[in-house]
Amino acid sequence: MSKENMIARSKIGYIKLSDETVISLRVVIVDIREGMQKPVGPDLHIAHTTLIKADSPQSLKEKVREKPLPPPTNIHLQKLEYYKKGKIAEDRKHAGYEGPRYHIHIPVGKNSEIKVVVEETPKCLLPITTWPKNL
């Protein structure tokens, strides 16, 4: 997004479930580019990501605390390998909620990469946002 574009308003959507769990949702626009001009106006190419967070009551968390986690699938293992190939740097500007945040630059081809921002939680690396660079 160019410097003259700025965020006019940003709101988080919430829904409260019958078990008192609160689900928060936010759509984040990462970049907007003008495409082909058409009679009704330009095509807009919008790069975005969706953030979803669930906050459950402690009583529900206690019920599932001792249950085993499902085994990782091949897809998870492949993603982990991509993360291992990338260059990782700690994000010192933005603190995470459960742990530190990291920027991971994953090479894709010769001249491009994907940047992934993750937060380290006690159980996993939680992806926050991703976007392509030099594609």
Secondary structure, DSSP 8 states (H G I E B T S, - for coil): --TT---S----EEEE-TTS-EEEEEEEEEEEEEEEEETTEEEEEEEEEEEEEEE--HHHHHHHTTS------HHHHHHHHHHHHSEEEEESSS--SSS-EEEEEEEETTTEEEEEEEEE-SS-EEEEEEEEE--
